[in-house]
Amino acid sequence: MTGGPTALTHLGAAGEAHMVDVSAKDDTVRIAVAEGFVTMKPETLAIIRDGNAKKGDVIGTARIAGIMAAKQTANLIPLCHPLMLSKVSIDITEDAERSMLRVEATVKLTGKTGVEMEALTAVSVTCLTIYDMAKAVDKTMEIGGIRVLEKSGGKSGDFRHPERV
């Protein structure tokens, strides 16, 4: 991890919001990885795993939703730059012991700005889609732990979450 806290880049001298000018930055390969979790009842996890959800393939649909969300981040988050992503992958893995699904999104591009927001948006929408598709059997599901695990590329250097294994 490099650097320490810096000034907020989306605020002008008088505190007004603005979109950061990245035109002078060099294009670099930028990658971000984010994760999140959906905790549920064991029987809900079994329904999802076995493909018995009434709405259909929960995992496949959630994966597509996450990819689509990453591509729409600039439309959802104010002041984000629209980006030409070169890769978005969503991995959804089961943790039966803790009765949860873990979602990990990896986003990549070659460009002037990072892709952390795209990775976080992908994870968030993937988790929301899992909830939506299984809420008929389990309204007690919880979404949490959404965070950036790592990022690389750009002037600020690389970052790896201290808890990243």
C-alpha positions, 0 to 999 in steps of 0.5 A: 500500500502506498501513500496516506490520506489525501485531499478529496478530489471531487471537491473544489476550493469552495467545496463544490462538487466537480468531475475530476479532469483526468486528461493529463494522466497517462493510460495505464492498466488498472485492475480492481477487485471487490467483494461482498457477502449474502448471508442466508438460512441454510435451506435458502443456500440449498435452494440456490445451490440446487437450482430450485429457486422459483425465479430461475438460475440465481447464480447465473442471473446475478453474475450477468447483473453484476457485469451489466452494473459495472458497465453502468457505473457512471450512470449510477454514481455521480461524478464517475467517468464513463469507462471502456472496460476491457474485463469484468468477471464475477465469481460467486462461491458458497461458504456452507459453514457460514451459510453465505455466498461470497461475491468477488468482482474483478474489473480491468481496463487500460485508461486514465482512471481507476475501476474501484467504483465499477468493482464495488458496483458490480459486487453490490448489484450481484448481491442485490440480485441474489437477494431479489431472486431468493427473497420469496423464501428468505426475507432475513438475508443480509448483504454486507462486507462490501469492500475493495480488496485490491487495486493496481495501476495509476499514480496512487500505486497499488493497494491490497486490503490488510485482510486480503489472504 
